[in-house]
């Protein structure tokens, strides 16, 4: 049997953009580059296919707005508030998202490349069919993280709390889950390529037993 490959952690070196010009809502609805946006609410707007480049967004509200296929590049998002983040097939490269509150994040078929989420709270994250490379979730609380059919390369969860992690049909390589408290794991047959701790292995024993169709009984035949 081949030996497991050494774990490779995400390679992330993010720098907050500096020397930025103040941006307005009109700028944000265009293709902003090198702008700082503060305290703006984007409501009922269509940003489909737009790009945000080398910018900082602070305390931005997103309400009923469409960010499908949007590109966020070398940017920093702090204090984002989005009850429903509608951004399927979007691209996020060299991006930091911190201190943000997101309800349902529709990010299916998205591309995440060198991205960190830090200190965020998310209810539902739909990353079905997404491609993740060099991604870190740090000190995040997530209700459901759905990676169904996703391609994941170098993912690390640090000090995270995840109620449900769904990995059905996912392809994992160097996925470090040791820093995550998992309450439920779905798709155990796709766990190959991930690293978990001995404590997690014990916690997930009931899920493994269920997946294998095992009945676990005490020696006297009782439960």
C-alpha positions in Angstrom: 0.0 0.0 0.0 1.4 3.4 -1.0 2.2 5.8 1.9 0.0 8.9 2.3 1.4 12.0 0.7 2.7 14.7 3.2 0.1 17.2 3.9 0.4 20.4 1.9 -1.2 23.5 3.5 -2.7 26.4 1.6 -0.2 28.9 0.2 -1.7 32.3 1.1 0.0 35.6 1.1 -2.6 38.4 1.1 -2.0 42.1 1.4 -4.7 44.7 1.9 -4.8 47.2 -1.1 -3.5 50.7 -0.2 -3.6 54.2 -1.7 -7.2 53.8 -2.7 -9.7 56.4 -4.0 -13.1 56.7 -2.3 -15.8 54.8 -4.2 -19.5 55.5 -4.6 -22.4 53.1 -5.2 -22.3 54.1 -8.9 -18.6 53.1 -9.0 -19.4 49.8 -7.3 -22.0 49.0 -9.9 -19.4 49.5 -12.7 -16.0 47.8 -12.7 -14.2 49.4 -9.8 -10.4 49.2 -9.5 -8.4 50.7 -6.8 -11.3 52.0 -4.7 -12.4 52.0 -1.1 -16.1 51.5 -0.4 -17.5 52.1 3.1 -21.0 51.9 4.5 -22.8 51.3 1.2 -26.0 49.2 0.8 -26.5 47.5 -2.5 -30.1 46.7 -2.9 -32.0 45.2 -5.9 -29.0 45.6 -8.2 -27.8 43.4 -11.0 -24.0 43.1 -10.9 -23.9 40.0 -13.1 -20.5 39.6 -14.8 -18.9 42.7 -13.2 -15.4 42.8 -11.7 -14.0 44.3 -8.5 -10.3 44.7 -8.6 -7.7 45.9 -6.1 -10.3 47.3 -3.8 -11.5 47.4 -0.2 -15.1 47.0 0.8 -16.0 47.8 4.4 -19.4 47.4 6.1 -21.2 46.8 2.8 -24.8 45.5 2.8 -26.0 43.3 0.0 -29.8 42.9 -0.3 -31.6 41.1 -3.1 -28.7 41.8 -5.6 -27.4 39.4 -8.2 -23.7 38.8 -8.3 -23.7 35.9 -10.7 -20.4 35.4 -12.5 -18.8 38.4 -10.7 -15.0 38.5 -10.4 -13.4 39.7 -7.1 -9.7 40.0 -7.6 -6.9 41.0 -5.1 -9.5 42.7 -2.8 -10.4 42.8 0.9 -13.9 42.6 2.2 -14.6 43.5 5.8 -17.9 43.6 7.6 -20.0 42.3 4.7 -23.6 41.8 5.6 -25.6 39.7 3.1 -28.8 37.8 4.1 -28.6 36.1 0.7 -25.4 36.2 -1.3 -26.3 35.2 -4.8 -23.0 34.7 -6.6 -23.0 31.4 -8.5 -20.2 30.9 -11.0 -18.3 33.8 -9.5 -14.5 34.0 -9.3 -12.6 34.9 -6.2 -8.8 35.3 -6.4 -6.4 36.7 -3.8 -9.3 37.8 -1.6 -9.7 38.2 2.2 -13.2 38.2 3.7 -13.3 38.9 7.4 -15.8 39.8 10.1 -18.7 39.2 7.8 -22.3 37.9 8.4 -23.8 35.9 5.5 -27.0 34.0 5.6 -27.3 31.8 2.5 -24.3 31.9 0.2 -25.1 30.6 -3.3 -21.6 30.0 -4.7 -22.2 26.8 -6.7 -19.7 26.4 -9.6 -17.6 29.2 -8.2 -13.8 29.4 -8.3 -11.9 30.2 -5.1 -8.1 30.6 -5.6 -6.0 31.9 -2.7 -8.9 33.0 -0.5 -9.2 33.4 3.3 -12.4 33.8 5.3 -11.7 34.9 8.9 -14.1 35.5 11.8 -17.2 35.1 9.6 -20.6 33.6 10.4 -22.5 31.8 7.6 -25.7 29.9 7.8 -25.6 27.9 4.5 -22.7 27.8 2.0 -23.5 26.2 -1.3 -20.2 25.4 -3.1 -21.6 22.5 -5.2 -19.4 21.9 -8.2 -17.0 24.7 -7.2 -13.2 24.6 -7.5 -11.2 25.6 -4.4 -7.4 26.0 -4.4 -5.4 27.4 -1.5 -8.4 28.3 0.7 -8.4 28.9 4.5 -11.4 29.2 6.8 -10.2 30.7 10.1 -12.4 31.1 13.2 -15.7 30.8 11.2 -19.0 29.5 12.3 -21.0 27.7 9.5 -24.3 26.0 9.7 -24.0 23.9 6.5 -21.0 23.7 4.2 -21.9 21.9 1.0 -19.0 20.8 -1.1 -20.9 18.3 -3.2 -19.0 17.4 -6.4 -16.5 20.2 -5.6 -12.8 20.0 -6.5 -10.7 20.9 -3.4 -7.0 21.4 -3.4 -5.2 22.6 -0.2 -8.0 23.6 2.1 -7.5 24.3 5.8 -10.2 24.8 8.5 -8.8 26.6 11.6 -10.8 26.9 14.8 -14.0 26.5 12.9 -17.4 25.2 14.0 -19.4 23.5 11.3 -22.8 21.9 12.0 -23.0 19.9 8.7 -20.2 19.2 6.2 -21.3 17.6 2.9 -18.6 16.0 0.8 -20.7 13.8 -1.5 -18.8 13.2 -4.8 -16.2 15.7 -3.9 -12.6 15.4 -4.9 -10.2 16.3 -2.1 -6.4 16.7 -1.9 -4.7 18.1 1.1 -7.9 19.1 2.9 -6.9 19.7 6.6 -10.1 19.4 8.7 -8.3 19.0 12.0 -9.1 22.5 13.2 -12.9 22.1 12.8 -15.5 20.9 15.2 -17.8 18.8 13.0 -21.2 17.7 14.2 -22.3 15.8 11.1 -20.4 14.6 8.0 -22.2 13.5 4.9 -20.4 11.7 2.1 -17.8 9.7 4.0 -16.9 7.8 0.9 -15.4 11.1 -0.5 -13.3 11.8 2.6 -10.2 10.4 0.9 -7.6 13.1 0.6 -8.6 14.8 3.9 -6.8 14.8 7.2 -8.7 14.6 10.5 -7.6 14.4 14.1 -7.9 11.3 16.4 -10.6 13.2 18.4 -12.6 13.8 15.2 -12.3 10.1 14.3 -13.9 9.2 17.6 -16.6 11.8 17.2 -17.4 10.6 13.7 -17.5 6.9 14.6 -21.3 6.8 14.5 -21.3 8.3 11.0 -18.7 5.7 9.9 -20.8 2.9 11.4 -23.9 4.2 9.7 -22.1 4.5 6.3 -20.8 0.9 6.6 -24.1 -0.5 7.8 -22.7 -1.6 11.2 -24.7 -2.2 14.3 -22.8 -1.3 17.4 -23.9 -3.4 20.4 -22.5 -3.9 23.9 -21.0 -7.4 24.6 -24.2 -8.5 26.4 -26.2 -7.7 23.3 -27.6 -4.4 24.7 -27.2 -1.0 23.0 
